[in-house]
Amino acid sequence: VEELRARHLAVHSVKPGDVYYDKDGSRFEALYAFDGVSTPVGKTDINGMSLILLLTHSGVRALFTGDLNDPIGAYLTKSGHNGVNNLKADILKVPHHGTDPRADTLASNDFFDSVDPRMALVPAPSELWLSERSKRAREYFESRKIKTYVNGIHGHVTVTIGAGFFSGRYEVKGERDNFR
């Protein structure tokens, strides 16, 4: 933190409920933020400190999960449907690159069920996504026919969310694939 301040970069604490943008039907907010020590599941590794952010625009919800792990993911699954911080989203940025090298690394399938996405974005190289380490996530999305974009396979991905007449719709373009 001191090095960031020495470079004159702003440092801000994030709290659940912080809203970074709220205008014209669009909202970007922090749903959850844990410090890794005082969490509802006890002390966590650094991945348990991932911010959980929600972008809502023109009726489309996108959930950004960072490297969310299973202990915090399980907590959110149980508490995330309280009407305020509902996890349901059309688009899910899959936590932890979709990998699960240990049993507690990747959020559970119950977490994915609570989000119930129509599309998944995975920031991972193709070798990792196609490996045994990503098998559970890969099979989860395949079995539910959830369109999954992996930047190591599809290249850079652009999501465009409609407005007005096209509210609730989005278009996804990968460098090597397209999906509507």
Sine and cosine of phi, psi and omega as CSV:
sin_phi,cos_phi,sin_psi,cos_psi,sin_omega,cos_omega
0.00,0.00,-0.67,0.75,-0.01,-1.00
-0.89,0.45,-0.63,0.78,0.02,-1.00
-0.90,0.44,-0.64,0.77,0.04,-1.00
-0.89,0.46,-0.70,0.72,0.01,-1.00
-0.91,0.42,-0.61,0.79,0.02,-1.00
-0.89,0.46,-0.46,0.89,0.04,-1.00
-1.00,-0.04,0.18,0.98,0.04,-1.00
0.88,0.47,0.60,0.80,0.08,-1.00
-0.98,-0.19,0.70,-0.71,-0.03,-1.00
-0.93,0.36,0.66,-0.75,0.07,-1.00
-0.85,-0.52,0.82,-0.58,-0.03,-1.00
-0.78,-0.62,0.61,-0.79,0.15,-0.99
-0.99,0.12,0.58,-0.82,0.02,-1.00
-0.93,-0.37,0.72,-0.70,0.03,-1.00
-0.83,-0.56,0.53,-0.85,0.10,-0.99
-0.82,0.58,0.69,-0.72,-0.02,-1.00
0.99,-0.11,-0.22,0.97,0.07,-1.00
-0.88,0.47,0.74,-0.68,0.01,-1.00
-0.91,-0.41,0.81,-0.58,-0.05,-1.00
-0.99,-0.16,-0.33,0.94,0.05,-1.00
-0.37,-0.93,0.72,-0.70,0.03,-1.00
-0.42,-0.91,1.00,-0.03,-0.08,-1.00
-0.37,-0.93,0.63,-0.78,0.11,-0.99
0.79,0.61,0.66,0.75,0.05,-1.00
0.99,0.16,0.11,0.99,0.05,-1.00
-0.92,-0.40,0.62,-0.79,-0.02,-1.00
-0.55,-0.84,0.69,-0.72,0.07,-1.00
-0.78,-0.62,0.88,-0.48,-0.15,-0.99
-0.61,-0.79,0.38,-0.92,0.10,-0.99
-1.00,-0.02,0.87,-0.49,0.05,-1.00
-1.00,0.09,-0.69,0.72,-0.05,-1.00
-0.61,-0.79,0.56,-0.83,0.09,-1.00
-0.46,-0.89,0.85,-0.52,-0.02,-1.00
-0.87,-0.50,0.50,-0.87,-0.05,-1.00
-1.00,-0.01,-0.04,1.00,0.01,-1.00
1.00,0.04,-0.23,0.97,-0.01,-1.00
-0.91,-0.42,-0.84,0.55,-0.02,-1.00
-0.99,-0.13,0.96,0.29,-0.01,-1.00
-0.91,-0.41,0.26,-0.97,0.03,-1.00
-0.93,0.36,-0.14,0.99,0.01,-1.00
-0.89,-0.46,0.23,0.97,-0.04,-1.00
1.00,0.06,-0.22,-0.97,-0.04,-1.00
-0.90,0.43,0.67,-0.74,0.00,-1.00
-0.83,-0.55,0.19,-0.98,0.13,-0.99
-0.98,0.20,-0.03,-1.00,-0.08,-1.00
-0.87,0.49,-0.49,0.87,0.00,-1.00
-0.91,0.41,-0.47,0.88,0.05,-1.00
-0.94,0.34,-0.12,0.99,0.04,-1.00
-0.99,-0.11,0.09,1.00,-0.01,-1.00
-0.89,0.46,0.68,-0.73,0.10,-1.00
-0.96,0.30,0.63,-0.77,0.11,-0.99
-0.94,-0.34,0.92,-0.40,-0.11,-0.99
-0.89,-0.46,0.54,-0.84,0.02,-1.00
-0.79,-0.61,0.78,-0.62,0.11,-0.99
-0.94,-0.35,0.81,-0.59,0.09,-1.00
-0.87,-0.49,0.79,-0.61,-0.01,-1.00
-0.50,-0.87,0.82,-0.58,0.05,-1.00
0.77,0.64,0.66,0.75,0.06,-1.00
0.99,0.15,0.03,1.00,0.03,-1.00
-0.96,-0.28,0.72,-0.70,0.00,-1.00
-0.93,-0.37,0.75,-0.66,0.05,-1.00
-0.84,-0.54,0.83,-0.56,-0.03,-1.00
-0.97,-0.25,0.82,-0.57,0.01,-1.00
-0.95,-0.30,0.85,-0.53,-0.19,-0.98
-0.91,-0.42,-0.01,1.00,-0.04,-1.00
0.83,0.56,-0.72,-0.70,0.01,-1.00
-0.97,-0.24,0.53,0.85,0.01,-1.00
-0.63,0.78,0.75,-0.66,0.01,-1.00
-0.95,-0.30,0.01,-1.00,-0.11,-0.99
-0.92,0.39,-0.70,0.72,-0.03,-1.00
-0.85,0.53,-0.73,0.68,0.03,-1.00
-0.95,0.32,-0.62,0.78,0.05,-1.00
-0.85,0.53,-0.66,0.75,0.03,-1.00
-0.90,0.43,-0.67,0.74,0.05,-1.00
-0.87,0.49,-0.73,0.69,-0.01,-1.00
-0.90,0.44,-0.58,0.82,0.02,-1.00
-0.88,0.47,-0.65,0.76,-0.02,-1.00
-0.97,0.23,-0.56,0.83,-0.11,-0.99
-0.96,-0.29,-0.15,0.99,-0.17,-0.99
-0.98,0.19,0.07,1.00,0.00,-1.00
-0.91,-0.41,0.63,0.78,-0.04,-1.00
-1.00,0.02,0.20,0.98,0.04,-1.00
1.00,0.00,-0.47,0.88,0.02,-1.00
-1.00,-0.02,-0.78,0.62,-0.06,-1.00
-0.93,-0.37,0.76,0.65,0.03,-1.00
-0.86,0.51,0.78,-0.63,-0.06,-1.00
-0.99,0.14,-0.21,0.98,-0.08,-1.00
-0.83,0.56,0.75,-0.66,-0.03,-1.00
-0.48,-0.88,0.52,-0.86,0.07,-1.00
-0.96,0.29,-0.61,0.79,-0.08,-1.00
-0.85,-0.53,0.78,-0.63,0.02,-1.00
-0.88,-0.48,0.82,-0.57,0.22,-0.98
-0.99,0.15,0.94,-0.33,-0.12,-0.99
-0.90,0.44,0.78,-0.63,-0.03,-1.00
-0.92,0.38,0.41,-0.91,0.16,-0.99
0.79,0.62,0.61,0.79,0.04,-1.00
0.86,0.51,0.31,0.95,-0.01,-1.00
0.96,0.29,0.22,0.98,-0.06,-1.00
-0.97,-0.23,0.45,-0.89,-0.04,-1.00
-0.60,-0.80,0.92,0.39,-0.04,-1.00
-0.93,0.38,-0.39,0.92,0.08,-1.00
-0.80,-0.60,0.29,-0.96,-0.07,-1.00
-0.89,0.46,-0.41,0.91,-0.06,-1.00
-0.95,-0.31,0.27,0.96,-0.08,-1.00
-0.99,0.13,-0.76,0.65,-0.07,-1.00
-0.98,-0.20,0.64,-0.77,0.08,-1.00
-0.81,0.59,0.48,-0.88,-0.11,-0.99
-0.97,0.26,0.21,-0.98,0.10,-1.00
-0.89,0.45,-0.49,0.87,0.09,-1.00
-0.88,0.48,-0.61,0.79,0.07,-1.00
-0.89,0.46,-0.74,0.68,0.02,-1.00
-0.86,0.51,-0.65,0.76,0.04,-1.00
-0.87,0.50,-0.64,0.77,-0.03,-1.00
-0.93,0.36,-0.49,0.87,0.06,-1.00
-0.98,0.21,-0.64,0.77,0.04,-1.00
0.79,0.61,0.83,0.56,-0.08,-1.00
-0.96,0.27,0.40,-0.91,0.16,-0.99
-1.00,-0.07,-0.35,0.94,0.00,-1.00
-0.55,-0.84,0.56,-0.83,0.01,-1.00
-0.83,-0.56,0.67,-0.74,0.07,-1.00
-0.92,-0.39,0.80,-0.60,-0.06,-1.00
-0.84,-0.54,0.92,-0.39,0.07,-1.00
-1.00,0.08,1.00,0.01,-0.05,-1.00
-0.44,-0.90,0.49,-0.87,0.13,-0.99
-0.94,0.35,0.43,-0.90,-0.05,-1.00
-0.85,0.52,-0.63,0.78,-0.02,-1.00
-0.87,0.49,-0.63,0.78,0.00,-1.00
-0.95,0.32,-0.72,0.69,-0.02,-1.00
-0.89,0.46,-0.57,0.82,-0.04,-1.00
-1.00,0.03,0.02,1.00,-0.03,-1.00
-1.00,0.07,0.16,-0.99,0.04,-1.00
-0.87,0.50,-0.53,0.85,-0.03,-1.00
-0.89,0.46,-0.41,0.91,-0.02,-1.00
-0.95,-0.31,0.14,0.99,-0.10,-0.99
-0.84,0.54,-0.73,0.69,-0.06,-1.00
-0.87,0.50,-0.75,0.67,-0.01,-1.00
-0.91,0.41,-0.71,0.71,-0.02,-1.00
-0.86,0.52,-0.73,0.68,0.00,-1.00
-0.93,0.37,-0.56,0.83,0.04,-1.00
-0.86,0.51,-0.80,0.60,-0.06,-1.00
-0.93,0.36,-0.62,0.78,0.04,-1.00
-0.89,0.46,-0.71,0.70,-0.07,-1.00
-0.91,0.41,-0.42,0.91,0.00,-1.00
-0.98,-0.18,0.10,0.99,0.02,-1.00
0.82,0.57,0.64,0.77,0.06,-1.00
-1.00,0.00,0.87,-0.49,0.01,-1.00
-0.87,0.50,0.80,-0.61,-0.07,-1.00
-0.84,-0.54,0.79,-0.61,0.06,-1.00
-0.95,-0.31,0.83,-0.56,0.03,-1.00
-0.90,-0.44,0.85,-0.52,-0.11,-0.99
-0.89,0.45,-0.43,0.90,0.07,-1.00
-0.95,0.31,-0.24,0.97,0.03,-1.00
-0.95,-0.31,-0.73,0.68,-0.10,-1.00
-1.00,-0.07,-0.12,0.99,-0.06,-1.00
0.98,0.21,-0.31,-0.95,0.03,-1.00
-0.90,0.44,0.65,-0.76,-0.06,-1.00
-0.89,-0.45,0.71,-0.71,0.06,-1.00
-0.89,-0.46,0.78,-0.63,0.06,-1.00
-0.93,-0.36,0.83,-0.56,0.05,-1.00
-0.91,-0.42,0.83,-0.55,-0.03,-1.00
-0.98,-0.19,0.75,-0.66,-0.03,-1.00
-0.95,0.32,0.23,-0.97,0.04,-1.00
-0.65,-0.76,0.22,-0.98,0.03,-1.00
0.86,0.51,-0.83,-0.56,-0.01,-1.00
-0.84,0.54,-0.51,0.86,-0.05,-1.00
-1.00,-0.09,0.25,0.97,0.02,-1.00
-0.83,0.56,0.66,-0.75,-0.02,-1.00
1.00,0.07,-0.04,1.00,0.02,-1.00
-0.92,-0.39,0.41,-0.91,0.06,-1.00
-0.54,-0.84,0.34,-0.94,0.05,-1.00
-0.80,-0.59,0.65,-0.76,0.00,-1.00
-0.86,-0.51,0.74,-0.67,0.05,-1.00
-0.77,-0.63,0.87,-0.48,0.14,-0.99
-0.99,-0.15,0.38,-0.92,0.03,-1.00
-0.85,0.52,-0.49,0.87,-0.06,-1.00
-0.86,-0.51,0.26,0.97,-0.03,-1.00
-0.26,-0.97,0.45,-0.89,0.08,-1.00
-0.75,-0.67,0.52,-0.85,0.00,-1.00
-0.47,-0.88,0.67,-0.74,0.10,-1.00
-0.85,-0.53,0.00,0.00,0.00,0.00
